[in-house]
């Protein structure tokens, strides 16, 4: 499922795109999953998507963060919003070039990344160039995801809407 479409007004700043995610806010918490199923949502970089409350409809947020001051600031903002909406999350270090980058991320984030994905020039040039040595990294990420998975999306969403209703006074 995708939300949208992006209209000309949204693309060129004449209208807000938040309304485009409204169907997902309603649908995701009601989605019934089987077995190890999980709700996965890819959101644009930044805290904007998390601030709308759509995160109550996901099982575990995966916050991808690069070893830069701006990326870390944004990742911590997203984590704060995930905490506000009681949605579990993990950090994933991305484009990491070595132990200095790993330490920087670990020191500056509110929680340590569960995995670090190395900076791979081939992947930058071809996003489909899967690196075979990433298999164990992705297994570790999935294992941590399953530990934190709190499939109570509906309760979190009801709480969010109840809290929003109390603001209308």
Order of alpha helices (4+ residues) and beta strands (2+ residues): alpha-alpha-alpha-beta-alpha-beta-alpha-beta-alpha-alpha-alpha
